[in-house]
Amino acid sequence: MWFTETAIPPIAICSVIAVILFIQWYLRRQSKYLVGMAIALVMMVASYFIELSIITPRERVEADLYGLVDAFQNKEADATLDYISPRAAALRGKVNMALTLVTIDGELRITDVETELLADDSIAKTHFRANGAATFRGISGRSPTRWLLTWQKMGGEWKVTEAQRLNPITGEQISDMAAQ
């Protein structure tokens, strides 16, 4: 497991080291400082590419969130239900009903994504906002929504086990099909 969620901290540390070594070289004109600076710059680039190659559990859950949203807005029922746990029969029924009743007009914009990992990275909670135009039972409009999804790792994949729709302002739970 990589020691950070993003490459920015190691890059910043290597940058500071490279600058300090450059200043030392400039003041003393000793080649050992240039060698050290070159090593710090190589480590900076290496940490960027290492970060690209490592996918943390949090990044995997967030990627699955975007996959779920994409499948839902494209009305791909099987792909959408693949993200839902087979054990969450009630949730699968709600999602199936939403797929038939709700049509997304254009693109859903997902913002404010926050993912919290629990129970030794086997459960995740993702809080996010979904904004866009939709048609529900023949009525079109734009309504901001806020959601809290609970994911569980099952057989190496993340599956949604619970979905809560939240009031966009207060954060209190509301009905999934509320017109709010």
C-alpha positions as CSV (number, residue, x, y, z in Angstrom):
1,M,0.0,0.0,0.0
2,W,1.3,3.5,-0.9
3,F,1.8,5.8,2.0
4,T,-0.3,8.7,0.7
5,E,-3.5,9.1,-1.3
6,T,-1.9,11.6,-3.7
7,A,1.6,12.2,-5.1
8,I,1.6,15.8,-4.0
9,P,3.4,15.3,-0.5
10,P,6.3,13.3,-1.9
11,I,6.7,15.6,-4.8
12,A,6.7,18.6,-2.5
13,I,9.3,17.0,-0.2
14,C,11.5,16.2,-3.2
15,S,11.1,19.7,-4.6
16,V,12.1,21.3,-1.3
17,I,15.1,19.0,-1.1
18,A,16.1,19.8,-4.7
19,V,15.9,23.5,-4.0
20,I,18.0,23.2,-0.9
21,L,20.6,21.2,-2.7
22,F,20.6,23.7,-5.6
23,I,21.2,26.5,-3.2
24,Q,24.1,24.6,-1.6
25,W,25.6,23.9,-5.0
26,Y,25.3,27.6,-5.9
27,L,27.0,28.6,-2.7
28,R,29.8,26.0,-2.7
29,R,30.0,24.8,-6.3
30,Q,30.5,21.2,-5.3
31,S,29.2,18.5,-7.7
32,K,27.8,16.3,-4.9
33,Y,25.0,18.8,-4.4
34,L,24.1,18.6,-8.1
35,V,24.1,14.8,-7.9
36,G,21.8,15.0,-4.9
37,M,19.5,17.5,-6.7
38,A,19.3,15.2,-9.7
39,I,18.4,12.2,-7.4
40,A,15.7,14.3,-5.8
41,L,14.3,15.3,-9.2
42,V,14.3,11.7,-10.3
43,M,12.5,10.7,-7.1
44,M,9.9,13.4,-7.7
45,V,9.1,12.1,-11.2
46,A,9.2,8.5,-10.0
47,S,6.7,9.2,-7.1
48,Y,4.3,10.7,-9.7
49,F,4.4,7.6,-11.8
50,I,4.2,5.3,-8.8
51,E,1.1,7.1,-7.6
52,L,-0.5,6.7,-11.1
53,S,0.1,2.9,-11.0
54,I,-1.3,2.4,-7.4
55,I,-5.0,2.4,-6.9
56,T,-6.0,2.8,-3.3
57,P,-9.3,1.4,-2.0
58,R,-10.7,4.9,-1.7
59,E,-9.9,5.6,-5.4
60,R,-11.5,2.3,-6.4
61,V,-14.7,3.1,-4.6
62,E,-14.8,6.6,-6.2
63,A,-14.2,5.1,-9.6
64,D,-17.0,2.7,-9.0
65,L,-19.3,5.6,-8.0
66,Y,-18.6,7.3,-11.3
67,G,-19.2,4.0,-13.1
68,L,-22.5,3.5,-11.3
69,V,-23.7,7.1,-12.1
70,D,-22.7,6.6,-15.8
71,A,-24.5,3.3,-16.1
72,F,-27.6,4.8,-14.4
73,Q,-27.8,7.9,-16.6
74,N,-27.4,5.7,-19.7
75,K,-30.2,3.5,-18.5
76,E,-27.9,0.4,-18.5
77,A,-29.9,-1.7,-16.1
78,D,-27.6,-4.7,-15.9
79,A,-24.5,-2.5,-15.5
80,T,-26.2,-0.4,-12.9
81,L,-27.4,-3.4,-10.9
82,D,-23.9,-4.9,-11.1
83,Y,-22.8,-2.1,-8.7
84,I,-25.6,-3.1,-6.2
85,S,-25.1,-5.9,-3.7
86,P,-27.2,-9.0,-4.5
87,R,-28.0,-9.1,-0.7
88,A,-29.6,-5.7,-0.9
89,A,-32.9,-6.8,-2.6
90,A,-34.9,-3.8,-1.5
91,L,-32.3,-1.4,-2.9
92,R,-32.1,-3.3,-6.2
93,G,-35.8,-3.0,-6.5
94,K,-35.7,0.8,-5.9
95,V,-32.9,1.2,-8.4
96,N,-34.8,-0.9,-11.0
97,M,-37.9,1.3,-10.4
98,A,-35.8,4.5,-10.7
99,L,-34.3,3.3,-13.9
100,T,-37.9,3.0,-15.4
101,L,-39.3,6.2,-13.8
102,V,-36.3,8.7,-14.1
103,T,-34.6,9.9,-17.2
104,I,-31.5,12.0,-16.9
105,D,-31.5,14.8,-19.4
106,G,-27.9,15.5,-20.3
107,E,-25.0,14.9,-17.9
108,L,-25.2,14.4,-14.1
109,R,-22.6,16.5,-12.4
110,I,-21.0,14.7,-9.4
111,T,-19.4,17.0,-6.8
112,D,-18.2,17.1,-3.2
113,V,-17.2,13.4,-3.2
114,E,-16.0,12.3,0.2
115,T,-15.1,8.7,0.9
116,E,-14.5,7.2,4.3
117,L,-13.1,3.7,4.7
118,L,-14.2,1.6,7.7
119,A,-13.6,-1.9,9.2
120,D,-10.1,-2.4,7.8
121,D,-11.0,-1.1,4.3
122,S,-13.9,-3.6,3.9
123,I,-16.7,-1.0,4.2
124,A,-16.8,2.5,2.6
125,K,-19.2,5.4,2.9
126,T,-19.4,7.8,0.0
127,H,-21.0,11.2,0.5
128,F,-21.6,13.2,-2.7
129,R,-23.8,15.7,-4.6
130,A,-25.5,14.9,-7.9
131,N,-26.8,17.8,-9.9
132,G,-28.5,17.7,-13.3
133,A,-31.8,17.9,-15.2
134,A,-34.1,14.9,-15.0
135,T,-37.6,13.8,-16.0
136,F,-39.6,12.0,-13.3
137,R,-43.1,10.8,-14.1
138,G,-43.4,13.3,-17.0
139,I,-42.2,16.3,-15.1
140,S,-38.9,17.8,-16.1
141,G,-36.7,19.9,-13.9
142,R,-33.4,20.5,-12.1
143,S,-33.0,19.5,-8.6
144,P,-29.8,19.2,-6.5
145,T,-29.5,15.9,-4.7
146,R,-27.2,14.7,-2.0
147,W,-26.5,11.1,-1.3
148,L,-24.7,8.8,1.1
149,L,-23.8,5.3,-0.3
150,T,-22.5,2.5,1.9
151,W,-20.3,0.1,0.0
152,Q,-19.0,-3.3,1.1
153,K,-16.1,-5.2,-0.5
154,M,-17.5,-8.5,-1.8
155,G,-15.2,-10.9,-3.7
156,G,-12.7,-8.2,-4.5
157,E,-15.4,-5.8,-5.8
158,W,-17.1,-2.9,-4.1
159,K,-20.9,-3.2,-4.0
160,V,-23.5,-0.7,-2.7
161,T,-25.4,-2.2,0.3
162,E,-27.3,1.0,1.3
163,A,-28.3,4.3,-0.3
164,Q,-29.6,7.3,1.6
165,R,-30.9,10.4,-0.1
166,L,-30.1,13.5,2.0
167,N,-31.6,17.0,2.1
168,P,-29.1,19.1,0.0
169,I,-29.1,21.8,2.7
170,T,-29.7,20.2,6.1
171,G,-28.2,16.7,5.4
172,E,-31.2,15.0,6.9
173,Q,-32.4,11.8,5.3
174,I,-35.3,12.2,2.9
175,S,-37.3,9.8,0.7
176,D,-35.5,8.6,-2.4
177,M,-38.3,9.8,-4.6
178,A,-39.0,13.1,-2.8
179,A,-39.5,16.1,-5.1
180,Q,-37.0,18.1,-3.1
